[in-house]
Amino acid sequence: MQLSTEAGQTQEPAVPAELSHREIMEVLFGLLAALFTAIISSTIVSNALPTIIADLDGSQTQYTWVVTASLLAMTVSTPVWGKLSDLVNKKVLVQISIVVFVIGSMLAGLSRNVPELISMRVVQGVAMGGLTANAQSIIGSIIPPRQRGRYSGYMGATMAVATVSGPLLGGLIVDTPGLGWRWTFFVCVPLALISLVVLQKFLRIATVRRKVNFDYFGAIFIAIAASLPLLWVTFAGDSFDWISWQSAAYLAGTLLAGALAVRVELRHPEPLVPLSVVRERTTALAIVGSVAVGIAMFGGSVFIGQYFQVAGGRTPTQAGLLTIPLMLGSLVGTIVSGQLITRFGKWKRFLVIGSVSLIIGCALLATIDHKTPEWHAMVFMAFLGIGMGMLLQNYVLAVQNTVDVTQVGAASATVAFFRSLGGAVGVSVLGAILASQVKSDVTEKLAALGVTSSGAGGSLLDVKNLPPQVAEIVREAYGDATGTIFLVAAIVSVLSLLAALLIREVPLRLTVHKKADVDADA
C-alpha cells in the first residue's frame, strides 16, 4: 500500500502493520540491550571515579566533568538524532549509534590521562544521545500510546536499573583483582554488540521517503546555548569571580545563542526542536518536569556513591551495594506505574505521586552529614528511586500521546534533550557547589592545624593515602557537603510537582497514528 503526497509523489507507510506482542518484545530486547548499555556507561564510573581520578592524579572539577562531558554530549546530540529519526531509517541510525558507542568505550578504557578520558566520554555521549532518541522513537512508531505504558514500563525499568546498578557494577570491577577501572569501559562493549545483532535480525520498520532538509544552524546554536552555562559554572569562582566580565560574557553568549536558536527553529521547514510541539501545554510542562527529574536522577546517582566512599570510607563495591534501595525503588516505581497506566489509561496521578516521592527523597537526603547512619541514607534513597521510576518515562509518554507518529522522534527527543540537559546542569552545578564547600571546609580546618591545602599531600579524593588527620577532615567535609547538594535538588524537584499538577490529562490513544484514532472516534 502507498500513500499519496501533495507533490504527487508516493511514499511508503510510516509504520508497518501492527506487530504482535512477541514481535514487539523481540525488537524491544535489542533496543533495551542497547539502551541499557548506553545508560549504564554514564553511571558505571560513579563508584569508580574516586579511584580513576586518584590514579590519573585529577581534581574534583575533573571528577565532575568525566560525568558532565558525556551528559552534555548526549544532551546536544539527542535532538539531532531525534530529527534524523523522523527523516531517515531509524534502524540504520540506532546501529550507527551502537558502533560509535563501542569505539568511544574502547578508547575511554585506554585513556592515559583525564583530558583524554573526558574527550572519549564526549564520543560516548554522542552515541548515547542516538541510542536514547532512536529507541524512544522506534517504540513510538510501532506501539499505540494506550499500549505504550506497558512497554514504556519495561523501558523505564531498564533505564532505572542501568542508572542505579551501574555504580554497583563499577565498584565490583574496580575491586576485582586483575581488572581495574579500565574495565568499567570495556565491559559495556559485548552487550552493545549483542544488541547490534538482535536489532539486525528482528527490527523491521518502514521509513518515510522524502528529501532530508537538515537544520544545521539550529543544531549549532542549541549546542552552544546548552554548553556555555555549564562551562561558566565550572570555571566561575575558580578561574575568575562569579561577578566579573568573564561571567557576563558567558551569560551574554548563552542568551545570544538561545535567541538565534529560537529564530532558526521558527523559520526552518524541518526544525530540530519543533516549537509548535514545544508550545503545546503538555510538552512545555513535561519539559519543566523532565529538567527537574534529570537534576535529581543524575545528581543523586553520581554523588551518593562518592558520599559512601569518601565520607564513609567504603570500598567501591560496598558503596554500590548501599545504593541498592535506589535501584529497587526505581524498579517498583516504573513497573507498577507502567502496568497501571496500560490497564486504566490514567497517567497524571503517577506524575504527581512520583514528584512528591522525589521531593521527599531529596529533602531527606538533604539532612545527611558525615555522622548519619548509613541505613538512614538507604531508606531516603528508596523514596528518591520510586519518584525517578514513576517520572522517567511517563513524561515522555504524555508528550508522545499529543503528536502523530511522523513527529514522535522529534517530540521524544525534545523531552529527552531537556531531561539530559537537566542531568548535565545538575551534575555540573551540584558538583561545583560540592567542590566549593569541600575546598572551603578543608582549607579552614587545615589552617587550624597549621597545614596548607597544598601541603596536604596528593589529591583530596585519594583519601587512603592522605595523612590520618587530613583524611578525617576530608571525610567530614565531603559528608557535610553532600547534604547541601541534595537540598538544592529538593528545591528544584518542586518544579516537577508544579508541572505535574498543571498538566492536562489527555486520554491515551489506541492507535499509533493520531489521525487514525480521531477517525475511529468519529
C-alpha positions in Angstrom: 0.0 0.0 0.0 1.2 3.5 -0.8 0.2 7.0 0.3 -0.1 10.0 -2.0 1.8 13.2 -1.1 0.8 16.7 -2.0 3.6 16.9 -4.6 2.0 13.9 -6.5 4.8 11.6 -5.4 4.4 8.4 -3.4 5.9 7.3 -0.1 5.8 4.1 1.9 3.7 3.9 5.0 5.4 5.4 8.0 4.8 2.3 10.1 4.3 -1.4 9.3 1.2 -3.4 10.1 0.5 -3.7 13.8 3.0 -6.0 15.4 2.2 -8.9 17.7 3.4 -8.9 21.4 6.1 -11.4 20.5 7.4 -9.3 17.6 7.4 -6.2 19.8 9.3 -8.0 22.5 11.9 -9.2 20.0 12.5 -5.7 18.9 12.3 -4.4 22.4 15.0 -6.8 23.6 17.5 -5.4 21.1 16.6 -1.8 21.9 16.7 -2.3 25.6 20.1 -4.0 25.4 21.4 -1.0 23.6 19.7 1.5 25.9 20.9 -0.4 29.0 24.5 -0.3 27.6 24.3 3.5 26.9 22.8 4.5 30.3 25.0 2.2 32.4 28.1 3.7 30.7 27.1 7.1 32.2 26.8 5.7 35.8 29.2 2.8 35.9 32.0 5.2 36.5 30.3 6.8 39.5 31.8 4.5 42.2 35.0 4.0 40.1 35.6 7.7 39.8 37.4 8.3 43.1 39.8 5.5 42.1 40.1 6.8 38.5 40.8 10.4 39.4 43.2 9.3 42.1 45.1 7.0 39.7 45.2 9.8 37.0 46.0 12.5 39.6 42.9 14.5 38.8 40.8 17.1 40.7 37.2 17.4 41.9 36.4 19.6 38.9 37.7 16.9 36.6 35.8 14.3 38.6 32.6 16.2 37.8 33.5 16.7 34.1 34.1 13.0 33.5 30.3 12.6 34.0 29.2 16.0 32.7 31.1 15.6 29.4 29.1 12.5 28.4 25.8 14.0 29.6 26.4 17.3 27.7 27.3 15.5 24.5 24.2 13.3 24.9 22.1 16.4 25.5 23.2 18.4 22.5 23.2 15.4 20.1 19.8 14.0 21.2 17.6 16.5 19.2 19.8 15.9 16.2 19.3 12.1 16.3 15.6 12.7 17.0 15.1 14.8 14.0 17.1 12.4 11.8 14.9 9.5 13.0 11.9 11.3 11.5 13.7 11.7 8.2 15.8 8.6 7.6 15.9 4.9 8.5 15.6 4.5 12.3 17.3 1.1 12.2 20.4 2.4 10.5 20.6 5.3 12.9 20.4 3.1 16.0 23.0 0.8 14.6 25.4 3.7 13.8 24.9 4.8 17.4 25.9 1.4 18.7 29.1 1.3 16.6 30.1 4.8 17.7 29.5 3.9 21.3 31.7 0.8 21.0 34.6 2.9 19.6 34.2 5.5 22.3 34.1 2.9 25.1 37.3 1.2 23.9 39.2 4.4 23.6 38.0 5.6 27.0 39.3 2.5 28.6 42.7 3.1 27.0 43.0 6.7 28.3 46.3 7.8 29.8 45.2 11.0 31.5 42.0 12.8 32.5 41.7 15.1 29.4 41.9 12.0 27.1 39.2 10.3 29.2 36.9 13.3 29.1 37.3 13.5 25.3 36.3 9.9 24.8 33.4 10.4 27.2 32.2 13.0 24.7 32.3 10.4 21.9 30.3 8.0 24.2 27.8 10.8 24.9 27.1 11.4 21.2 26.3 7.7 20.8 24.2 7.7 24.0 22.1 10.5 22.5 21.5 8.4 19.4 20.6 5.3 21.4 18.2 7.2 23.7 16.5 9.2 21.0 16.1 6.4 18.5 15.0 3.8 21.0 12.1 6.1 22.1 11.3 7.0 18.5 11.1 3.4 17.4 8.9 2.4 20.3 6.7 5.4 19.5 6.5 4.3 15.9 5.4 0.7 16.4 3.2 0.8 19.6 0.0 2.8 20.2 0.1 5.1 23.2 -2.5 3.2 25.2 -0.4 0.0 25.0 2.9 2.0 25.2 2.5 2.4 29.0 3.2 -1.3 29.4 6.3 -1.3 27.1 7.4 2.0 28.4 7.4 0.4 31.8 10.0 -2.1 30.5 12.0 0.8 29.0 11.8 2.8 32.2 12.8 -0.2 34.3 15.8 -0.7 32.0 16.8 2.9 32.3 16.3 2.9 36.1 18.2 -0.3 36.7 21.1 0.9 34.4 21.2 4.2 36.2 21.5 2.8 39.7 23.1 -0.6 39.1 26.0 1.0 37.1 27.7 2.2 40.3 27.4 -1.3 41.8 28.9 -2.9 38.8 31.6 -0.3 38.5 32.5 -0.9 42.2 32.8 -4.6 41.7 35.0 -4.2 38.7 37.4 -1.8 40.5 37.7 -4.1 43.5 38.2 -7.3 41.4 41.9 -8.2 41.2 43.2 -8.3 37.7 40.5 -6.0 36.3 40.8 -2.4 37.4 38.9 0.7 36.5 39.6 0.5 32.7 37.2 -2.5 32.5 34.3 -0.2 33.6 34.5 0.9 29.9 35.4 -2.3 28.3 32.6 -4.3 29.9 29.9 -2.3 28.0 31.2 -3.4 24.6 29.9 -7.1 24.5 26.3 -6.1 25.3 26.4 -3.4 22.7 27.5 -5.9 20.1 24.7 -8.3 21.1 22.1 -5.6 20.7 23.5 -4.8 17.2 23.0 -8.4 16.1 19.5 -8.7 17.6 18.3 -5.4 16.0 19.7 -6.5 12.6 17.7 -9.7 12.8 14.4 -8.6 14.3 13.8 -4.9 13.7 11.7 -4.2 10.6 10.5 -0.6 10.3 9.4 1.3 7.2 10.7 4.8 6.6 9.0 7.9 5.0 10.9 8.5 1.8 11.5 12.2 1.4 14.2 14.7 0.9 16.2 15.5 4.0 16.4 19.2 4.8 18.5 19.2 8.0 18.6 22.1 10.5 22.4 22.5 10.8 22.4 26.0 12.2 19.7 25.1 14.8 22.0 22.2 15.9 25.0 24.6 16.3 23.1 27.3 18.2 21.4 24.7 20.5 24.7 23.1 21.3 26.3 26.5 22.2 23.3 27.6 24.3 23.4 24.3 26.2 27.2 24.2 26.7 28.1 27.8 27.7 26.2 27.7 31.1 27.9 24.5 32.1 31.4 25.9 31.3 30.6 29.0 33.2 29.6 27.1 36.3 32.8 25.1 36.1 35.2 28.0 35.8 33.4 30.7 37.8 34.7 31.1 41.4 38.0 29.4 40.4 39.4 30.8 37.2 37.5 34.1 37.6 35.0 35.7 40.0 31.3 34.9 39.8 30.7 38.6 39.3 33.1 39.5 36.5 33.3 40.4 32.8 34.0 36.7 32.1 30.8 35.7 33.7 28.9 38.4 31.8 30.4 37.1 28.6 29.3 33.6 29.2 25.8 34.6 30.1 25.6 37.0 27.1 26.8 34.3 24.8 24.2 31.9 26.2 21.3 34.4 25.6 22.5 35.3 22.1 22.8 31.6 21.1 19.4 30.8 22.6 17.8 33.7 20.8 19.4 32.7 17.5 18.3 29.1 18.0 14.7 30.2 18.5 14.9 32.4 15.4 16.2 29.5 13.3 13.7 27.0 14.7 10.8 29.3 13.9 11.9 29.7 10.2 13.3 26.4 9.3 11.0 24.0 7.4 12.3 21.0 9.3 13.3 22.4 12.8 15.5 20.3 15.1 13.2 21.2 18.0 9.7 21.9 16.6 8.5 24.9 18.6 4.9 24.0 17.6 5.3 20.9 19.7 7.2 22.7 22.5 4.5 25.4 22.7 1.8 22.7 23.3 0.9 22.8 27.0 1.6 19.1 27.7 5.0 19.3 26.1 6.0 22.5 27.8 5.1 21.2 31.3 6.7 17.9 30.6 9.9 19.7 29.7 9.9 21.6 33.0 9.3 18.3 34.9 12.0 16.4 32.9 14.6 19.0 33.8 13.9 18.6 37.5 14.0 14.8 37.1 17.3 14.9 35.3 18.9 17.0 38.0 17.7 14.7 40.8 18.4 11.4 38.9 21.9 12.1 37.6 23.0 14.2 40.5 21.8 11.6 43.1 23.4 8.6 41.4 26.7 10.4 40.8 27.4 11.9 44.2 25.8 9.4 46.6 28.5 6.8 45.6 31.1 9.4 46.4 29.5 10.1 49.7 29.7 6.4 50.8 33.3 6.1 49.7 34.9 9.3 50.7 32.8 10.2 53.7 32.0 6.7 54.8 35.3 5.0 54.0 33.6 2.3 52.0 35.1 0.4 49.1 33.6 0.9 45.6 31.7 -2.5 45.9 30.3 -1.7 49.3 29.2 1.8 48.0 27.4 0.1 45.2 25.6 -2.3 47.5 24.5 0.5 49.7 22.7 2.1 46.7 20.5 -0.9 46.0 17.4 0.8 47.6 17.7 3.4 44.9 17.6 0.7 42.3 14.7 -1.2 43.9 12.7 1.9 44.3 13.2 2.8 40.7 12.1 -0.7 39.6 8.9 -0.6 41.7 8.0 2.9 40.5 8.5 2.3 36.8 7.0 -1.2 36.5 3.9 -0.5 38.8 3.1 2.8 37.1 3.6 1.3 33.6 1.3 -1.6 34.2 -1.4 0.5 35.9 -1.3 3.1 33.1 -1.8 0.4 30.5 -4.7 -1.1 32.5 -6.6 2.1 33.3 -5.3 4.7 30.8 -4.6 7.3 33.6 -1.1 8.7 33.8 -1.3 12.1 35.5 -1.7 10.7 39.0 1.6 8.9 38.7 3.4 12.1 37.7 2.1 13.7 40.9 2.9 10.8 43.2 6.3 10.4 41.6 7.1 14.1 42.1 6.0 14.0 45.7 8.3 11.0 46.3 11.1 12.7 44.5 10.8 15.8 46.7 10.6 13.7 49.9 13.7 11.6 48.9 15.8 14.7 48.1 14.6 16.5 51.2 15.5 13.6 53.5 18.9 13.2 51.8 19.5 16.9 52.5 19.7 16.1 56.2 22.7 13.7 55.9 26.2 14.5 57.0 29.3 12.5 57.9 27.7 11.2 61.1 24.4 10.0 59.5 23.9 6.2 59.9 24.1 4.5 56.6 20.7 2.8 56.9 19.1 6.2 57.1 20.5 7.2 53.8 19.4 3.9 52.3 15.8 4.5 53.3 15.9 8.0 51.9 17.2 6.7 48.6 14.2 4.4 48.3 11.9 7.4 48.1 14.2 9.1 45.5 14.2 5.9 43.4 10.3 5.5 43.4 10.0 9.1 42.2 12.5 8.6 39.5 10.8 5.4 38.3 7.4 7.0 38.1 8.6 10.1 36.2 11.3 8.9 33.9 9.2 7.5 31.0 5.8 8.9 31.9 6.7 12.4 30.9 7.8 11.1 27.5 4.6 9.1 27.2 2.4 12.1 27.9 4.2 14.1 25.1 4.1 11.2 22.6 0.4 10.9 23.1 -0.1 14.5 21.7 1.7 14.0 18.4 1.4 11.9 15.3 3.9 9.1 14.5 5.6 11.4 12.0 6.7 13.7 14.8 7.2 11.2 17.5 11.0 11.2 17.0 11.4 14.9 17.4 8.9 15.1 20.3 10.5 12.2 22.2 14.0 13.6 21.6 12.9 17.1 22.8 11.8 15.7 26.2 15.0 13.5 26.4 17.0 16.6 25.5 15.8 18.6 28.4 16.0 15.7 30.8 19.6 15.2 29.8 20.2 18.9 30.0 18.8 18.8 33.5 21.2 16.0 34.3 24.2 17.8 32.8 23.3 21.0 34.6 22.6 19.1 37.8 25.9 17.3 37.8 27.8 20.4 36.9 26.1 22.8 39.3 25.9 20.3 42.2 29.5 19.3 41.6 30.6 23.0 41.7 28.7 23.5 45.0 30.2 20.4 46.4 33.7 21.3 45.3 33.4 24.9 46.7 32.1 23.8 50.1 34.7 21.0 50.4 37.5 23.3 49.5 36.4 25.9 52.0 35.9 23.5 54.8 39.2 21.6 54.2 41.2 24.8 53.9 39.7 26.3 57.1 40.3 23.1 59.2 43.8 22.5 57.8 44.7 26.1 58.6 43.7 25.5 62.2 46.2 22.6 62.2 48.9 24.8 60.7 48.8 22.9 57.4 48.1 24.4 53.9 45.9 22.6 51.4 48.9 22.3 49.0 50.8 20.6 51.8 48.1 18.0 52.5 49.8 15.6 50.1 48.2 14.4 46.8 44.6 14.5 45.5 42.0 15.0 48.2 40.0 12.2 46.6 42.9 9.8 47.3 41.8 9.6 50.9 43.6 6.4 51.8 47.0 7.9 51.0 46.5 11.1 52.9 47.9 11.7 56.5 45.3 10.4 59.1 44.4 13.9 60.4 44.0 15.3 56.9 42.0 12.2 55.8 39.5 12.7 58.6 39.0 16.4 57.7 38.4 15.5 54.1 35.8 12.8 55.0 33.9 15.2 57.2 33.9 17.9 54.5 32.5 15.6 51.8 29.9 14.1 54.2 28.6 17.5 55.2 28.7 19.0 51.6 26.6 16.1 50.2 23.6 17.1 52.3 23.8 20.6 50.8 23.6 19.5 47.2 20.5 17.4 47.9 18.9 20.4 49.5 19.4 22.2 46.2 18.0 19.1 44.3 14.9 19.1 46.6 14.1 22.7 45.8 14.4 22.1 42.1 12.2 19.0 42.4 9.3 21.2 43.4 9.2 22.3 39.7 8.3 18.7 38.8 5.3 18.7 41.2 4.1 22.0 39.8 4.3 20.7 36.3 2.5 17.5 37.2 -0.3 19.4 38.9 -0.8 21.8 36.0 -0.5 19.3 33.2 -3.8 18.3 31.5 -4.6 14.6 31.3 -5.5 13.6 27.7 -6.8 10.0 27.2 -4.2 7.8 25.7 -4.7 6.9 22.0 -5.4 3.4 20.9 -3.6 3.8 17.6 -0.1 4.7 16.5 -1.3 7.4 14.1 -3.0 10.3 15.7 -5.4 10.9 12.8 -6.5 7.2 12.7 -7.6 7.5 16.3 -9.6 10.6 15.6 -11.3 8.8 12.6 -12.1 5.8 14.8 -13.7 8.1 17.4 -15.8 9.7 14.6 
